[in-house]
Amino acid sequence: MSKADLSKQPAQVSAMFDDVSTHYDRTNNVLSAGNDVLWRIATTKAVSPRPGERILDLAAGTGTSSASLARHVKNGVGGAHVVAADFSPGMIEVGKRQQAGNPNIEFIVADGMNLPFGDNQFDAVTISFGLRNIVDPKVALGELYRVTKPGGRIVICEFSTPPFTPIRVGYSTYLQRVMPAVARVASSNPAAYIYLAESIKDWPNQTTLSRWLSEAGFQQVGYRNLTFGIVALHRGVKPSSPQPTQ
């Protein structure tokens, strides 16, 4: 089934992620050649969790990114309270088991286009490698803006478009040929990773996502490339006061 087919059937996408949840972290590590650890470190540093903050980690999967945010230590002080939200009940259940006993992480099943939180609830919001799997990413960005406190920050880590042509061509070849072959060995559901490869190829570039963030209302929007632009780390800030209408 193609990405276009699945985007119209979110229940099937959720079931697909349920199916790969048990070995999800291991497979990601294999497919990224270990770079997922470096991307997670960069994302955690960009979010810069502070003691007492409440942070939303959307599309948290099994909570690996949430654990990094919750245990982040700066100047000898631990991190924040993290709400790990995902639309896949299977992912959430695995996360609850893996992070059992961690009082700084709260797991919840949630739809990124209709978040079950009030306005201005979070000091920071973040989403890693999940925005492109939401049916309407712009609606999700609007929801993330809504639940962020004035002055709060957003960090998005997502696959992107390498600006250097040889890297871009090589990466395209990897997505089309290498990734499906590796997934057949490492994943319990290789078809899911064919879908993921298609979603990466269809995803807009860095400039487009930056524009979407600005259109959602975030300011100080910027990005930096990771791993030659295979991944980009986007950031923005919600204005501290209402902005005048145009």
N, C-alpha and C positions, 0 to 999 in steps of 0.2 A: 504494500500500500504506500502511495506517495505521500509526501508532506502535505500537499494540497488536499488530498483526501482526508488525512488525519486531522488537519486544522479545522475541519468542519464537524469533527466528532471528538470533542475533548474527552469524553468518557473512555474512548478507545486509547487515547494518549495516556490517560491516567492508568489504565489497565496495563499498558505497555511498560510504564515505569514501575508499577507494582511487580511485574514479572522479573525485572532486572535488579530489584532492590537489594537482594541478598549479597550479590557480588559486585554491586555498582562501583564502590570505591576502588576495589582491586582492578576492575576492568579500566576505569578511567586512568589509573596510574600507569597501566600497561600501554594504553593507546596514546597517552601524552608523553611517553618515555620519561616519566617522572616529573615532568614540568608542572603538573597540577599542584605539586607541593609548593613550588616557587610562586605560582600564580596566587595561591591561597595566602602565602606570606605577604605578598605585595598588596593584596586586597585588605588584609587585616591592618597593615600599616596605614593604608589610605583611610580606612574607617577610623582608626585611632581611638578604640574604645576607651572610655573614661569611667572611673568608679562611680557608681550610682546612676549611670545612663541606662536607658531602655532602648534596645536596638532590635529592629526587625530584620531578620535574615529570610528573605522571600526565596522560594524555590530552593529551600535548604537541603532537600534530599534527605540523607541519613544523618545530617547534623554535623558533618565533618567541619564545614566552614563555621558553623555556629560555635563549636567547641574551641576553634582557634580564636574567635572573637571573645568568648567568655573567659578564656585563660590568659589573654594578652596582658602582659605585665609591662608597665611603664613607670620608671622611677621607683621600682619596688612595690608598686600597688597593682592589684589585680584588675581584671577587666569589668565588663558590664553585665547586666541581665539581658539575655538574648531570647527573643521569641523566634523559634525556628518554624516557619510556615511552609507548607508544600501541598499541592493539590492531589498528591498520591498517598492514599492511606498506607500502602505497603511501605513506602519510603519512611513515613513517619513512625510506623511500628518498629522498623529496623533501627531507626534513630533513637527511639525510646530505650531499646535494649542496649544499644552501644553506649549511650550516655546516661545510663541508669545511675542514680546517686549524685549526678551533677545538679546542684540546686540553682545554678545560674542559667540553665537552659530550659525553656518551656516549649513543648511541641504542640502544634495545632494544624489540623487540616484546613486549608484556606484556598479560595479562588483568587488569583492575582488580579482579576478584573472586578472583584467585589469583596474587598477585604473586610473582615468582621471586626473592625476596630473603629473607634471614634476619630474625629478630627484631631490633629495636633497631638498625637500620642507618643511619638518616638523621637529621640534625640538624633538618631541616624537610621537610615534604611539602606539595605544593600541586597543585591541579587547577583549571583554568579552562575553564568552559563544556563540561565533559565528564561530570560526575557524573550528569546527567540521562540520558545516553546509555548508562549501564551498566544491565544488566538488573535487578540488585538493588543500589541505591545503599547500603543499610545494610550489606550484606556488604562492599562496597568501602570504606566508612568503617571497618569493623572491620579490614580489611587495612591500611589506611593507619595506623591506630592501632598495629597490630602492628609495622610496620616503622619506626615513629618511635622515636627514642631517648627514654628518660625525661628529661623536661624539654624535649623538642623541641616544635616548633610546627607547626600546620596552618593553611593559608590556602586558602579556597575562594572563587573568583570565579564567580558563576553568575547567569543570568537569574532574575528574581524577580517579586514582585507590587508594583507601585506603590501606595503607601498612599492617594494622592490620587485620588479618583474620576475627575475629568476626564482625568488622565494615564493612568489604568488603561483607560478606555474608548477613548481615542485609540490607545493602544498595542495594544489588542486588534484594533482596526480595521487598524492597520498590519500585524500578523501575518497577518490573514485576507486582506487585499486587496493591500496595497502590496508586502510582501515577496515573495510569489510572482511578481508582475509584474516586479520588479527582478531576481529570480533567473533569470527566463527570458532576460534580456539578459546578465547578468553571469556566470552559472555554466554550466559544461559539463554539469551534471546538475540541472536545476531541480527535479525530483521530490525530490531529497535535501533541498532547502531547504523544501519543503512538509512533509516529515517533521520537520525541525528546528523549524519554526513550531509544529507540533502538540506536540512535546516540550516547548516553552517554555510553551504554554498549559496543559499537564497538570502542570507542575512545582509542588510545594508552595511555600508562602510562607516568609518569613524565619523566622518563629517555629517552624515545623515543622522546617526544616533545622537550626536551632539545637538543637532537642530531640534530633534524630538524632545530632548531634555529642556531646551530653552522654551519650546512651545508649551511644554507642560507647566512652565512657570519658574523653573530653577534658574538661578543666576550663578555667575562665576564658573560657568561650564567649561570644562577642559578635559583632555584625555592624554594619556601617554601609552605608547605601544610597548608590549611585552613580547619577547621571543620573535623579534623582527616583524611585529604587527600581526602575527597569527592570532594574538589576543590583544585587546585594548582595554585599558582601565579608565573608565569615565567617571568624572566627579562633578558635583554641583551643590549649591546651597539654596535652601528656601529663604526668601527674603524675610527679614525680621519684622517688617511692617508691610501692610497692603500696598500693592503697586497701583498707581493711577491708571485708569482706563484710557485707552487710546481714542 
